[in-house]
């Protein structure tokens, strides 16, 4: 088992390095990176099973709040 992380919530050196790398790239390099990300995700989604697809969609789905019942007593009596 891996040891617990000591710097939870803090930027790691690797994250800082990647962030600086992204900030310094040209628009063309950014477009290439985004295209690579799109290709990777489309290939990943194309090979997943229907159960994996449903689980992924369920995990990212946002559920609306349920309507709450009005407080006890009639609020229109004012």
N, CA, C and O atoms as a Maestro MAE file, in Angstrom:
{
 s_m_m2io_version
 :::
 2.0.0
}

f_m_ct {
 s_m_title
 :::
 protein
 m_atom[312] {
  # First column is atom index #
  i_m_mmod_type
  r_m_x_coord
  r_m_y_coord
  r_m_z_coord
  i_m_residue_number
  s_m_chain_name
  s_m_pdb_residue_name
  s_m_pdb_atom_name
  i_m_atomic_number
  :::
  1 25 0.845 -1.182 0.000 1 A "UNK " " N  " 7
  2 3 0.000 0.000 0.000 1 A "UNK " " CA " 6
  3 2 0.888 1.243 0.000 1 A "UNK " " C  " 6
  4 15 1.904 1.302 0.693 1 A "UNK " " O  " 8
  5 25 0.483 2.224 -0.787 2 A "UNK " " N  " 7
  6 3 1.277 3.442 -0.891 2 A "UNK " " CA " 6
  7 2 1.164 4.273 0.381 2 A "UNK " " C  " 6
  8 15 0.127 4.258 1.044 2 A "UNK " " O  " 8
  9 25 2.223 4.996 0.722 3 A "UNK " " N  " 7
  10 3 2.128 5.870 1.897 3 A "UNK " " CA " 6
  11 2 1.159 7.012 1.630 3 A "UNK " " C  " 6
  12 15 0.909 7.374 0.481 3 A "UNK " " O  " 8
  13 25 0.624 7.567 2.693 4 A "UNK " " N  " 7
  14 3 -0.307 8.692 2.561 4 A "UNK " " CA " 6
  15 2 0.423 9.904 2.005 4 A "UNK " " C  " 6
  16 15 1.595 10.133 2.301 4 A "UNK " " O  " 8
  17 25 -0.289 10.671 1.197 5 A "UNK " " N  " 7
  18 3 0.305 11.890 0.645 5 A "UNK " " CA " 6
  19 2 0.379 12.954 1.728 5 A "UNK " " C  " 6
  20 15 -0.568 13.154 2.489 5 A "UNK " " O  " 8
  21 25 1.499 13.620 1.784 6 A "UNK " " N  " 7
  22 3 1.693 14.655 2.787 6 A "UNK " " CA " 6
  23 2 1.253 16.029 2.295 6 A "UNK " " C  " 6
  24 15 1.028 16.933 3.099 6 A "UNK " " O  " 8
  25 25 1.128 16.192 0.973 7 A "UNK " " N  " 7
  26 3 0.855 17.521 0.436 7 A "UNK " " CA " 6
  27 2 -0.515 17.579 -0.243 7 A "UNK " " C  " 6
  28 15 -0.646 18.175 -1.312 7 A "UNK " " O  " 8
  29 25 -1.504 16.987 0.346 8 A "UNK " " N  " 7
  30 3 -2.848 17.025 -0.232 8 A "UNK " " CA " 6
  31 2 -3.311 18.474 -0.289 8 A "UNK " " C  " 6
  32 15 -3.190 19.218 0.684 8 A "UNK " " O  " 8
  33 25 -3.838 18.861 -1.432 9 A "UNK " " N  " 7
  34 3 -4.333 20.220 -1.591 9 A "UNK " " CA " 6
  35 2 -3.262 21.224 -1.959 9 A "UNK " " C  " 6
  36 15 -3.553 22.410 -2.111 9 A "UNK " " O  " 8
  37 25 -2.037 20.774 -2.104 10 A "UNK " " N  " 7
  38 3 -0.954 21.667 -2.483 10 A "UNK " " CA " 6
  39 2 -0.491 21.304 -3.880 10 A "UNK " " C  " 6
  40 15 -0.617 20.157 -4.308 10 A "UNK " " O  " 8
  41 25 0.039 22.272 -4.579 11 A "UNK " " N  " 7
  42 3 0.560 22.005 -5.915 11 A "UNK " " CA " 6
  43 2 1.839 21.197 -5.815 11 A "UNK " " C  " 6
  44 15 2.751 21.536 -5.060 11 A "UNK " " O  " 8
  45 25 1.891 20.132 -6.581 12 A "UNK " " N  " 7
  46 3 3.122 19.356 -6.636 12 A "UNK " " CA " 6
  47 2 4.059 20.002 -7.651 12 A "UNK " " C  " 6
  48 15 3.638 20.812 -8.478 12 A "UNK " " O  " 8
  49 25 5.317 19.637 -7.577 13 A "UNK " " N  " 7
  50 3 6.287 20.166 -8.538 13 A "UNK " " CA " 6
  51 2 5.907 19.761 -9.957 13 A "UNK " " C  " 6
  52 15 6.061 20.548 -10.892 13 A "UNK " " O  " 8
  53 25 5.411 18.539 -10.120 14 A "UNK " " N  " 7
  54 3 5.014 18.065 -11.446 14 A "UNK " " CA " 6
  55 2 3.840 18.874 -11.983 14 A "UNK " " C  " 6
  56 15 3.839 19.250 -13.155 14 A "UNK " " O  " 8
  57 25 2.842 19.148 -11.148 15 A "UNK " " N  " 7
  58 3 1.689 19.940 -11.578 15 A "UNK " " CA " 6
  59 2 2.117 21.358 -11.934 15 A "UNK " " C  " 6
  60 15 1.636 21.936 -12.909 15 A "UNK " " O  " 8
  61 25 3.014 21.905 -11.146 16 A "UNK " " N  " 7
  62 3 3.511 23.259 -11.413 16 A "UNK " " CA " 6
  63 2 4.264 23.294 -12.736 16 A "UNK " " C  " 6
  64 15 4.100 24.227 -13.522 16 A "UNK " " O  " 8
  65 25 5.090 22.278 -12.985 17 A "UNK " " N  " 7
  66 3 5.863 22.202 -14.219 17 A "UNK " " CA " 6
  67 2 4.943 22.087 -15.432 17 A "UNK " " C  " 6
  68 15 5.157 22.766 -16.436 17 A "UNK " " O  " 8
  69 25 3.916 21.229 -15.348 18 A "UNK " " N  " 7
  70 3 2.985 21.056 -16.464 18 A "UNK " " CA " 6
  71 2 2.190 22.333 -16.714 18 A "UNK " " C  " 6
  72 15 1.930 22.689 -17.863 18 A "UNK " " O  " 8
  73 25 1.809 23.013 -15.657 19 A "UNK " " N  " 7
  74 3 1.058 24.266 -15.790 19 A "UNK " " CA " 6
  75 2 1.896 25.311 -16.521 19 A "UNK " " C  " 6
  76 15 1.408 25.985 -17.429 19 A "UNK " " O  " 8
  77 25 3.149 25.440 -16.121 20 A "UNK " " N  " 7
  78 3 4.050 26.387 -16.778 20 A "UNK " " CA " 6
  79 2 4.280 25.995 -18.237 20 A "UNK " " C  " 6
  80 15 4.370 26.853 -19.116 20 A "UNK " " O  " 8
  81 25 4.373 24.695 -18.478 21 A "UNK " " N  " 7
  82 3 4.554 24.193 -19.839 21 A "UNK " " CA " 6
  83 2 3.359 24.594 -20.715 21 A "UNK " " C  " 6
  84 15 3.533 25.043 -21.848 21 A "UNK " " O  " 8
  85 25 2.153 24.426 -20.180 22 A "UNK " " N  " 7
  86 3 0.944 24.792 -20.931 22 A "UNK " " CA " 6
  87 2 0.861 26.295 -21.156 22 A "UNK " " C  " 6
  88 15 0.424 26.736 -22.219 22 A "UNK " " O  " 8
  89 25 1.273 27.086 -20.173 23 A "UNK " " N  " 7
  90 3 1.224 28.542 -20.309 23 A "UNK " " CA " 6
  91 2 2.182 29.041 -21.384 23 A "UNK " " C  " 6
  92 15 1.920 30.057 -22.028 23 A "UNK " " O  " 8
  93 25 3.282 28.336 -21.578 24 A "UNK " " N  " 7
  94 3 4.311 28.787 -22.509 24 A "UNK " " CA " 6
  95 2 4.166 28.201 -23.909 24 A "UNK " " C  " 6
  96 15 4.970 28.516 -24.786 24 A "UNK " " O  " 8
  97 25 3.157 27.353 -24.142 25 A "UNK " " N  " 7
  98 3 3.027 26.768 -25.469 25 A "UNK " " CA " 6
  99 2 2.315 27.725 -26.424 25 A "UNK " " C  " 6
  100 15 1.536 28.581 -26.004 25 A "UNK " " O  " 8
  101 25 2.596 27.564 -27.698 26 A "UNK " " N  " 7
  102 3 1.980 28.413 -28.719 26 A "UNK " " CA " 6
  103 2 0.539 27.966 -28.952 26 A "UNK " " C  " 6
  104 15 0.128 26.904 -28.484 26 A "UNK " " O  " 8
  105 25 -0.227 28.783 -29.680 27 A "UNK " " N  " 7
  106 3 -1.612 28.419 -29.988 27 A "UNK " " CA " 6
  107 2 -1.658 27.124 -30.790 27 A "UNK " " C  " 6
  108 15 -2.559 26.305 -30.608 27 A "UNK " " O  " 8
  109 25 -0.687 26.946 -31.672 28 A "UNK " " N  " 7
  110 3 -0.634 25.723 -32.479 28 A "UNK " " CA " 6
  111 2 -0.377 24.505 -31.597 28 A "UNK " " C  " 6
  112 15 -1.001 23.459 -31.781 28 A "UNK " " O  " 8
  113 25 0.535 24.637 -30.646 29 A "UNK " " N  " 7
  114 3 0.824 23.535 -29.726 29 A "UNK " " CA " 6
  115 2 -0.395 23.231 -28.858 29 A "UNK " " C  " 6
  116 15 -0.680 22.069 -28.569 29 A "UNK " " O  " 8
  117 25 -1.106 24.266 -28.445 30 A "UNK " " N  " 7
  118 3 -2.323 24.075 -27.655 30 A "UNK " " CA " 6
  119 2 -3.361 23.321 -28.471 30 A "UNK " " C  " 6
  120 15 -3.999 22.398 -27.966 30 A "UNK " " O  " 8
  121 25 -3.535 23.712 -29.736 31 A "UNK " " N  " 7
  122 3 -4.494 23.039 -30.610 31 A "UNK " " CA " 6
  123 2 -4.111 21.572 -30.800 31 A "UNK " " C  " 6
  124 15 -4.979 20.700 -30.804 31 A "UNK " " O  " 8
  125 25 -2.816 21.297 -30.957 32 A "UNK " " N  " 7
  126 3 -2.353 19.914 -31.104 32 A "UNK " " CA " 6
  127 2 -2.628 19.110 -29.836 32 A "UNK " " C  " 6
  128 15 -3.063 17.961 -29.906 32 A "UNK " " O  " 8
  129 25 -2.373 19.713 -28.686 33 A "UNK " " N  " 7
  130 3 -2.615 19.025 -27.411 33 A "UNK " " CA " 6
  131 2 -4.096 18.722 -27.253 33 A "UNK " " C  " 6
  132 15 -4.468 17.619 -26.855 33 A "UNK " " O  " 8
  133 25 -4.947 19.703 -27.565 34 A "UNK " " N  " 7
  134 3 -6.393 19.502 -27.454 34 A "UNK " " CA " 6
  135 2 -6.870 18.412 -28.410 34 A "UNK " " C  " 6
  136 15 -7.705 17.585 -28.042 34 A "UNK " " O  " 8
  137 25 -6.349 18.407 -29.627 35 A "UNK " " N  " 7
  138 3 -6.730 17.377 -30.599 35 A "UNK " " CA " 6
  139 2 -6.309 15.994 -30.099 35 A "UNK " " C  " 6
  140 15 -7.061 15.028 -30.224 35 A "UNK " " O  " 8
  141 25 -5.109 15.904 -29.534 36 A "UNK " " N  " 7
  142 3 -4.653 14.638 -28.956 36 A "UNK " " CA " 6
  143 2 -5.557 14.184 -27.828 36 A "UNK " " C  " 6
  144 15 -5.874 13.000 -27.716 36 A "UNK " " O  " 8
  145 25 -5.975 15.127 -26.989 37 A "UNK " " N  " 7
  146 3 -6.890 14.792 -25.893 37 A "UNK " " CA " 6
  147 2 -8.223 14.298 -26.439 37 A "UNK " " C  " 6
  148 15 -8.783 13.323 -25.939 37 A "UNK " " O  " 8
  149 25 -8.735 14.985 -27.483 38 A "UNK " " N  " 7
  150 3 -10.007 14.575 -28.092 38 A "UNK " " CA " 6
  151 2 -9.911 13.169 -28.674 38 A "UNK " " C  " 6
  152 15 -10.804 12.346 -28.476 38 A "UNK " " O  " 8
  153 25 -8.820 12.898 -29.397 39 A "UNK " " N  " 7
  154 3 -8.634 11.571 -29.985 39 A "UNK " " CA " 6
  155 2 -8.552 10.496 -28.909 39 A "UNK " " C  " 6
  156 15 -9.170 9.438 -29.027 39 A "UNK " " O  " 8
  157 25 -7.794 10.773 -27.872 40 A "UNK " " N  " 7
  158 3 -7.640 9.809 -26.781 40 A "UNK " " CA " 6
  159 2 -8.992 9.496 -26.136 40 A "UNK " " C  " 6
  160 15 -9.311 8.332 -25.892 40 A "UNK " " O  " 8
  161 25 -9.782 10.532 -25.864 41 A "UNK " " N  " 7
  162 3 -11.074 10.318 -25.215 41 A "UNK " " CA " 6
  163 2 -12.049 9.603 -26.145 41 A "UNK " " C  " 6
  164 15 -12.800 8.738 -25.694 41 A "UNK " " O  " 8
  165 25 -12.053 9.946 -27.435 42 A "UNK " " N  " 7
  166 3 -12.974 9.287 -28.357 42 A "UNK " " CA " 6
  167 2 -12.617 7.809 -28.500 42 A "UNK " " C  " 6
  168 15 -13.511 6.966 -28.578 42 A "UNK " " O  " 8
  169 25 -11.324 7.483 -28.535 43 A "UNK " " N  " 7
  170 3 -10.911 6.083 -28.610 43 A "UNK " " CA " 6
  171 2 -11.273 5.348 -27.328 43 A "UNK " " C  " 6
  172 15 -11.712 4.198 -27.366 43 A "UNK " " O  " 8
  173 25 -11.091 6.006 -26.210 44 A "UNK " " N  " 7
  174 3 -11.423 5.402 -24.922 44 A "UNK " " CA " 6
  175 2 -12.917 5.119 -24.829 44 A "UNK " " C  " 6
  176 15 -13.324 4.048 -24.379 44 A "UNK " " O  " 8
  177 25 -13.730 6.080 -25.254 45 A "UNK " " N  " 7
  178 3 -15.178 5.908 -25.200 45 A "UNK " " CA " 6
  179 2 -15.648 4.868 -26.211 45 A "UNK " " C  " 6
  180 15 -16.633 4.172 -25.962 45 A "UNK " " O  " 8
  181 25 -14.967 4.751 -27.339 46 A "UNK " " N  " 7
  182 3 -15.367 3.795 -28.373 46 A "UNK " " CA " 6
  183 2 -15.145 2.356 -27.927 46 A "UNK " " C  " 6
  184 15 -15.850 1.455 -28.382 46 A "UNK " " O  " 8
  185 25 -14.186 2.131 -27.054 47 A "UNK " " N  " 7
  186 3 -13.866 0.765 -26.645 47 A "UNK " " CA " 6
  187 2 -14.516 0.361 -25.326 47 A "UNK " " C  " 6
  188 15 -14.350 -0.777 -24.887 47 A "UNK " " O  " 8
  189 25 -15.248 1.266 -24.687 48 A "UNK " " N  " 7
  190 3 -15.857 0.909 -23.412 48 A "UNK " " CA " 6
  191 2 -17.153 0.133 -23.630 48 A "UNK " " C  " 6
  192 15 -17.826 0.306 -24.647 48 A "UNK " " O  " 8
  193 25 -17.493 -0.713 -22.678 49 A "UNK " " N  " 7
  194 3 -18.723 -1.493 -22.768 49 A "UNK " " CA " 6
  195 2 -19.917 -0.610 -22.445 49 A "UNK " " C  " 6
  196 15 -19.760 0.502 -21.940 49 A "UNK " " O  " 8
  197 25 -21.114 -1.113 -22.740 50 A "UNK " " N  " 7
  198 3 -22.316 -0.328 -22.452 50 A "UNK " " CA " 6
  199 2 -22.477 -0.120 -20.945 50 A "UNK " " C  " 6
  200 15 -22.986 0.916 -20.517 50 A "UNK " " O  " 8
  201 25 -22.046 -1.102 -20.133 51 A "UNK " " N  " 7
  202 3 -22.121 -0.935 -18.679 51 A "UNK " " CA " 6
  203 2 -21.161 0.159 -18.219 51 A "UNK " " C  " 6
  204 15 -21.500 0.963 -17.351 51 A "UNK " " O  " 8
  205 25 -19.977 0.187 -18.796 52 A "UNK " " N  " 7
  206 3 -19.016 1.230 -18.439 52 A "UNK " " CA " 6
  207 2 -19.532 2.594 -18.870 52 A "UNK " " C  " 6
  208 15 -19.368 3.584 -18.157 52 A "UNK " " O  " 8
  209 25 -20.158 2.637 -20.047 53 A "UNK " " N  " 7
  210 3 -20.721 3.888 -20.560 53 A "UNK " " CA " 6
  211 2 -21.805 4.404 -19.616 53 A "UNK " " C  " 6
  212 15 -21.815 5.583 -19.264 53 A "UNK " " O  " 8
  213 25 -22.711 3.527 -19.211 54 A "UNK " " N  " 7
  214 3 -23.779 3.922 -18.291 54 A "UNK " " CA " 6
  215 2 -23.213 4.386 -16.956 54 A "UNK " " C  " 6
  216 15 -23.674 5.383 -16.400 54 A "UNK " " O  " 8
  217 25 -22.222 3.675 -16.440 55 A "UNK " " N  " 7
  218 3 -21.622 4.049 -15.153 55 A "UNK " " CA " 6
  219 2 -20.952 5.417 -15.249 55 A "UNK " " C  " 6
  220 15 -21.059 6.230 -14.332 55 A "UNK " " O  " 8
  221 25 -20.256 5.671 -16.366 56 A "UNK " " N  " 7
  222 3 -19.592 6.964 -16.550 56 A "UNK " " CA " 6
  223 2 -20.615 8.084 -16.631 56 A "UNK " " C  " 6
  224 15 -20.445 9.133 -16.009 56 A "UNK " " O  " 8
  225 25 -21.678 7.862 -17.395 57 A "UNK " " N  " 7
  226 3 -22.707 8.890 -17.520 57 A "UNK " " CA " 6
  227 2 -23.443 9.104 -16.203 57 A "UNK " " C  " 6
  228 15 -23.769 10.238 -15.852 57 A "UNK " " O  " 8
  229 25 -23.704 8.034 -15.480 58 A "UNK " " N  " 7
  230 3 -24.399 8.148 -14.196 58 A "UNK " " CA " 6
  231 2 -23.557 8.945 -13.203 58 A "UNK " " C  " 6
  232 15 -24.085 9.757 -12.444 58 A "UNK " " O  " 8
  233 25 -22.251 8.710 -13.212 59 A "UNK " " N  " 7
  234 3 -21.361 9.400 -12.275 59 A "UNK " " CA " 6
  235 2 -21.280 10.890 -12.573 59 A "UNK " " C  " 6
  236 15 -21.076 11.693 -11.662 59 A "UNK " " O  " 8
  237 25 -21.438 11.268 -13.839 60 A "UNK " " N  " 7
  238 3 -21.304 12.683 -14.183 60 A "UNK " " CA " 6
  239 2 -22.644 13.398 -14.263 60 A "UNK " " C  " 6
  240 15 -22.693 14.605 -14.503 60 A "UNK " " O  " 8
  241 25 -23.722 12.666 -14.066 61 A "UNK " " N  " 7
  242 3 -25.050 13.267 -14.175 61 A "UNK " " CA " 6
  243 2 -25.327 14.154 -12.966 61 A "UNK " " C  " 6
  244 15 -24.977 13.806 -11.838 61 A "UNK " " O  " 8
  245 25 -25.950 15.289 -13.205 62 A "UNK " " N  " 7
  246 3 -26.323 16.216 -12.136 62 A "UNK " " CA " 6
  247 2 -27.814 16.041 -11.894 62 A "UNK " " C  " 6
  248 15 -28.623 16.183 -12.810 62 A "UNK " " O  " 8
  249 25 -28.163 15.736 -10.673 63 A "UNK " " N  " 7
  250 3 -29.564 15.532 -10.334 63 A "UNK " " CA " 6
  251 2 -30.164 16.833 -9.819 63 A "UNK " " C  " 6
  252 15 -29.541 17.518 -9.008 63 A "UNK " " O  " 8
  253 25 -31.366 17.185 -10.275 64 A "UNK " " N  " 7
  254 3 -32.017 18.397 -9.755 64 A "UNK " " CA " 6
  255 2 -32.447 18.166 -8.310 64 A "UNK " " C  " 6
  256 15 -32.654 17.032 -7.877 64 A "UNK " " O  " 8
  257 25 -32.574 19.253 -7.590 65 A "UNK " " N  " 7
  258 3 -33.022 19.150 -6.210 65 A "UNK " " CA " 6
  259 2 -34.481 18.726 -6.189 65 A "UNK " " C  " 6
  260 15 -35.270 19.133 -7.041 65 A "UNK " " O  " 8
  261 25 -34.828 17.910 -5.213 66 A "UNK " " N  " 7
  262 3 -36.227 17.529 -5.060 66 A "UNK " " CA " 6
  263 2 -36.980 18.711 -4.475 66 A "UNK " " C  " 6
  264 15 -36.449 19.469 -3.663 66 A "UNK " " O  " 8
  265 25 -38.219 18.851 -4.903 67 A "UNK " " N  " 7
  266 3 -39.024 19.938 -4.338 67 A "UNK " " CA " 6
  267 2 -39.278 19.633 -2.877 67 A "UNK " " C  " 6
  268 15 -39.599 18.505 -2.502 67 A "UNK " " O  " 8
  269 25 -39.129 20.643 -2.078 68 A "UNK " " N  " 7
  270 3 -39.365 20.465 -0.655 68 A "UNK " " CA " 6
  271 2 -40.814 20.792 -0.360 68 A "UNK " " C  " 6
  272 15 -41.400 21.682 -0.976 68 A "UNK " " O  " 8
  273 25 -41.379 20.074 0.576 69 A "UNK " " N  " 7
  274 3 -42.755 20.346 0.982 69 A "UNK " " CA " 6
  275 2 -42.788 21.699 1.678 69 A "UNK " " C  " 6
  276 15 -41.835 22.054 2.372 69 A "UNK " " O  " 8
  277 25 -43.870 22.463 1.507 70 A "UNK " " N  " 7
  278 3 -43.956 23.753 2.191 70 A "UNK " " CA " 6
  279 2 -43.944 23.542 3.700 70 A "UNK " " C  " 6
  280 15 -44.341 22.478 4.174 70 A "UNK " " O  " 8
  281 25 -43.499 24.532 4.458 71 A "UNK " " N  " 7
  282 3 -43.474 24.391 5.912 71 A "UNK " " CA " 6
  283 2 -44.884 24.144 6.438 71 A "UNK " " C  " 6
  284 15 -45.878 24.503 5.807 71 A "UNK " " O  " 8
  285 25 -44.938 23.529 7.596 72 A "UNK " " N  " 7
  286 3 -46.258 23.227 8.162 72 A "UNK " " CA " 6
  287 2 -47.028 24.520 8.401 72 A "UNK " " C  " 6
  288 15 -46.446 25.546 8.755 72 A "UNK " " O  " 8
  289 25 -48.311 24.461 8.208 73 A "UNK " " N  " 7
  290 3 -49.133 25.668 8.314 73 A "UNK " " CA " 6
  291 2 -49.339 26.247 6.935 73 A "UNK " " C  " 6
  292 15 -48.534 25.997 6.038 73 A "UNK " " O  " 8
  293 25 -50.370 26.996 6.746 74 A "UNK " " N  " 7
  294 3 -50.708 27.559 5.454 74 A "UNK " " CA " 6
  295 2 -49.965 28.868 5.268 74 A "UNK " " C  " 6
  296 15 -50.176 29.803 6.039 74 A "UNK " " O  " 8
  297 25 -49.104 28.960 4.268 75 A "UNK " " N  " 7
  298 3 -48.322 30.170 4.056 75 A "UNK " " CA " 6
  299 2 -49.121 31.236 3.327 75 A "UNK " " C  " 6
  300 15 -48.673 32.380 3.252 75 A "UNK " " O  " 8
  301 25 -50.294 30.905 2.783 76 A "UNK " " N  " 7
  302 3 -51.101 31.888 2.063 76 A "UNK " " CA " 6
  303 2 -52.056 32.621 2.995 76 A "UNK " " C  " 6
  304 15 -52.871 33.408 2.513 76 A "UNK " " O  " 8
  305 25 -51.996 32.402 4.293 77 A "UNK " " N  " 7
  306 3 -52.920 33.008 5.248 77 A "UNK " " CA " 6
  307 2 -52.479 34.404 5.668 77 A "UNK " " C  " 6
  308 15 -53.170 35.044 6.461 77 A "UNK " " O  " 8
  309 25 -51.364 34.891 5.170 78 A "UNK " " N  " 7
  310 3 -50.867 36.211 5.582 78 A "UNK " " CA " 6
  311 2 -51.764 37.295 5.177 78 A "UNK " " C  " 6
  312 15 -51.484 38.462 5.450 78 A "UNK " " O  " 8
  :::
 }
 m_bond[311] {
  # First column is bond index #
  i_m_from
  i_m_to
  i_m_order
  :::
  1 1 2 1
  2 2 3 1
  3 3 4 2
  4 3 5 1
  5 5 6 1
  6 6 7 1
  7 7 8 2
  8 7 9 1
  9 9 10 1
  10 10 11 1
  11 11 12 2
  12 11 13 1
  13 13 14 1
  14 14 15 1
  15 15 16 2
  16 15 17 1
  17 17 18 1
  18 18 19 1
  19 19 20 2
  20 19 21 1
  21 21 22 1
  22 22 23 1
  23 23 24 2
  24 23 25 1
  25 25 26 1
  26 26 27 1
  27 27 28 2
  28 27 29 1
  29 29 30 1
  30 30 31 1
  31 31 32 2
  32 31 33 1
  33 33 34 1
  34 34 35 1
  35 35 36 2
  36 35 37 1
  37 37 38 1
  38 38 39 1
  39 39 40 2
  40 39 41 1
  41 41 42 1
  42 42 43 1
  43 43 44 2
  44 43 45 1
  45 45 46 1
  46 46 47 1
  47 47 48 2
  48 47 49 1
  49 49 50 1
  50 50 51 1
  51 51 52 2
  52 51 53 1
  53 53 54 1
  54 54 55 1
  55 55 56 2
  56 55 57 1
  57 57 58 1
  58 58 59 1
  59 59 60 2
  60 59 61 1
  61 61 62 1
  62 62 63 1
  63 63 64 2
  64 63 65 1
  65 65 66 1
  66 66 67 1
  67 67 68 2
  68 67 69 1
  69 69 70 1
  70 70 71 1
  71 71 72 2
  72 71 73 1
  73 73 74 1
  74 74 75 1
  75 75 76 2
  76 75 77 1
  77 77 78 1
  78 78 79 1
  79 79 80 2
  80 79 81 1
  81 81 82 1
  82 82 83 1
  83 83 84 2
  84 83 85 1
  85 85 86 1
  86 86 87 1
  87 87 88 2
  88 87 89 1
  89 89 90 1
  90 90 91 1
  91 91 92 2
  92 91 93 1
  93 93 94 1
  94 94 95 1
  95 95 96 2
  96 95 97 1
  97 97 98 1
  98 98 99 1
  99 99 100 2
  100 99 101 1
  101 101 102 1
  102 102 103 1
  103 103 104 2
  104 103 105 1
  105 105 106 1
  106 106 107 1
  107 107 108 2
  108 107 109 1
  109 109 110 1
  110 110 111 1
  111 111 112 2
  112 111 113 1
  113 113 114 1
  114 114 115 1
  115 115 116 2
  116 115 117 1
  117 117 118 1
  118 118 119 1
  119 119 120 2
  120 119 121 1
  121 121 122 1
  122 122 123 1
  123 123 124 2
  124 123 125 1
  125 125 126 1
  126 126 127 1
  127 127 128 2
  128 127 129 1
  129 129 130 1
  130 130 131 1
  131 131 132 2
  132 131 133 1
  133 133 134 1
  134 134 135 1
  135 135 136 2
  136 135 137 1
  137 137 138 1
  138 138 139 1
  139 139 140 2
  140 139 141 1
  141 141 142 1
  142 142 143 1
  143 143 144 2
  144 143 145 1
  145 145 146 1
  146 146 147 1
  147 147 148 2
  148 147 149 1
  149 149 150 1
  150 150 151 1
  151 151 152 2
  152 151 153 1
  153 153 154 1
  154 154 155 1
  155 155 156 2
  156 155 157 1
  157 157 158 1
  158 158 159 1
  159 159 160 2
  160 159 161 1
  161 161 162 1
  162 162 163 1
  163 163 164 2
  164 163 165 1
  165 165 166 1
  166 166 167 1
  167 167 168 2
  168 167 169 1
  169 169 170 1
  170 170 171 1
  171 171 172 2
  172 171 173 1
  173 173 174 1
  174 174 175 1
  175 175 176 2
  176 175 177 1
  177 177 178 1
  178 178 179 1
  179 179 180 2
  180 179 181 1
  181 181 182 1
  182 182 183 1
  183 183 184 2
  184 183 185 1
  185 185 186 1
  186 186 187 1
  187 187 188 2
  188 187 189 1
  189 189 190 1
  190 190 191 1
  191 191 192 2
  192 191 193 1
  193 193 194 1
  194 194 195 1
  195 195 196 2
  196 195 197 1
  197 197 198 1
  198 198 199 1
  199 199 200 2
  200 199 201 1
  201 201 202 1
  202 202 203 1
  203 203 204 2
  204 203 205 1
  205 205 206 1
  206 206 207 1
  207 207 208 2
  208 207 209 1
  209 209 210 1
  210 210 211 1
  211 211 212 2
  212 211 213 1
  213 213 214 1
  214 214 215 1
  215 215 216 2
  216 215 217 1
  217 217 218 1
  218 218 219 1
  219 219 220 2
  220 219 221 1
  221 221 222 1
  222 222 223 1
  223 223 224 2
  224 223 225 1
  225 225 226 1
  226 226 227 1
  227 227 228 2
  228 227 229 1
  229 229 230 1
  230 230 231 1
  231 231 232 2
  232 231 233 1
  233 233 234 1
  234 234 235 1
  235 235 236 2
  236 235 237 1
  237 237 238 1
  238 238 239 1
  239 239 240 2
  240 239 241 1
  241 241 242 1
  242 242 243 1
  243 243 244 2
  244 243 245 1
  245 245 246 1
  246 246 247 1
  247 247 248 2
  248 247 249 1
  249 249 250 1
  250 250 251 1
  251 251 252 2
  252 251 253 1
  253 253 254 1
  254 254 255 1
  255 255 256 2
  256 255 257 1
  257 257 258 1
  258 258 259 1
  259 259 260 2
  260 259 261 1
  261 261 262 1
  262 262 263 1
  263 263 264 2
  264 263 265 1
  265 265 266 1
  266 266 267 1
  267 267 268 2
  268 267 269 1
  269 269 270 1
  270 270 271 1
  271 271 272 2
  272 271 273 1
  273 273 274 1
  274 274 275 1
  275 275 276 2
  276 275 277 1
  277 277 278 1
  278 278 279 1
  279 279 280 2
  280 279 281 1
  281 281 282 1
  282 282 283 1
  283 283 284 2
  284 283 285 1
  285 285 286 1
  286 286 287 1
  287 287 288 2
  288 287 289 1
  289 289 290 1
  290 290 291 1
  291 291 292 2
  292 291 293 1
  293 293 294 1
  294 294 295 1
  295 295 296 2
  296 295 297 1
  297 297 298 1
  298 298 299 1
  299 299 300 2
  300 299 301 1
  301 301 302 1
  302 302 303 1
  303 303 304 2
  304 303 305 1
  305 305 306 1
  306 306 307 1
  307 307 308 2
  308 307 309 1
  309 309 310 1
  310 310 311 1
  311 311 312 2
  :::
 }
}
